[in-house]
Amino acid sequence: MSEANTKEQQGAAEVLAINRRFIDLYYLLAAKRAVRTRKEYCESVGLSQTAFSQIEKGKAGCTLRVLCLLLKLYDVKPLWLFAGEGEPF
């Protein structure tokens, strides 16, 4: 396997991990009662519920705009969101 393919696979794995944390964040916020519904979570970042489902199924990814809004609106720690290190809040 070439170095380029290895880097591409690593990048894809990182994107999937960030998407997983996007989904996990919904459940964390719901548990804290910071959001009441999936609809509310989606609307807060300008995302449709269909897009949420596509991300959850691994068929789509979060945009940088959505991720940045999560950081701002819910005081999420960037290191957790982008690297999975530390605590989310």
DAKA-V813600 format. One record per residue. N is the residue number from 1. RES is the residue in one letter. PHI is phi in whole degrees, 0 to 359 (none if undefined). PSI is psi in radians with two decimals (999 if undefined). OMEGA is omega as a letter, one per 40 degrees, with the letter a starting at -180 (none if undefined). Layout:
[[N,RES,PHI,PSI,OMEGA] [N,RES,PHI,PSI,OMEGA]]
This chain:
[[1,M,none,2.40,a] [2,S,282,2.81,i] [3,E,298,-0.63,i] [4,A,296,-0.74,i] [5,N,295,-0.69,i] [6,T,297,-0.79,i] [7,K,296,-0.67,i] [8,E,296,-0.74,i] [9,Q,294,-0.69,i] [10,Q,296,-0.74,i] [11,G,298,-0.73,i] [12,A,295,-0.69,i] [13,A,294,-0.67,i] [14,E,294,-0.72,i] [15,V,297,-0.76,i] [16,L,298,-0.68,i] [17,A,293,-0.70,i] [18,I,295,-0.75,i] [19,N,299,-0.69,i] [20,R,296,-0.71,i] [21,R,292,-0.55,i] [22,F,301,-0.79,i] [23,I,293,-0.82,i] [24,D,303,-0.65,a] [25,L,298,-0.67,i] [26,Y,303,-0.85,a] [27,Y,293,-0.64,i] [28,L,296,-0.78,i] [29,L,293,-0.66,i] [30,A,295,-0.69,i] [31,A,295,-0.59,i] [32,K,277,-0.06,a] [33,R,64,0.43,i] [34,A,284,-0.48,i] [35,V,227,2.58,a] [36,R,264,-0.59,a] [37,T,221,2.84,i] [38,R,299,-0.68,i] [39,K,301,-0.80,i] [40,E,298,-0.76,i] [41,Y,300,-0.85,a] [42,C,298,-0.82,a] [43,E,297,-0.56,a] [44,S,295,-0.42,i] [45,V,244,0.23,i] [46,G,70,0.62,a] [47,L,242,2.49,i] [48,S,280,2.78,i] [49,Q,293,-0.51,i] [50,T,295,-0.76,i] [51,A,297,-0.70,i] [52,F,302,-0.83,a] [53,S,298,-0.69,i] [54,Q,295,-0.69,i] [55,I,295,-0.77,a] [56,E,299,-0.62,a] [57,K,275,-0.08,a] [58,G,80,0.26,a] [59,K,266,-0.15,i] [60,A,211,2.98,i] [61,G,231,2.84,i] [62,C,285,2.52,i] [63,T,274,2.80,i] [64,L,298,-0.62,i] [65,R,301,-0.80,i] [66,V,297,-0.79,a] [67,L,297,-0.72,i] [68,C,294,-0.66,i] [69,L,296,-0.68,i] [70,L,300,-0.76,i] [71,L,300,-0.78,a] [72,K,286,-0.85,a] [73,L,288,-0.62,a] [74,Y,244,0.18,i] [75,D,53,0.77,i] [76,V,281,2.46,i] [77,K,283,2.20,a] [78,P,302,-0.66,a] [79,L,298,-0.65,i] [80,W,291,-0.83,a] [81,L,296,-0.77,a] [82,F,268,-0.44,a] [83,A,237,-0.18,a] [84,G,74,0.34,a] [85,E,255,2.47,i] [86,G,79,-2.79,a] [87,E,261,2.67,a] [88,P,290,-0.49,a] [89,F,235,999,none]]
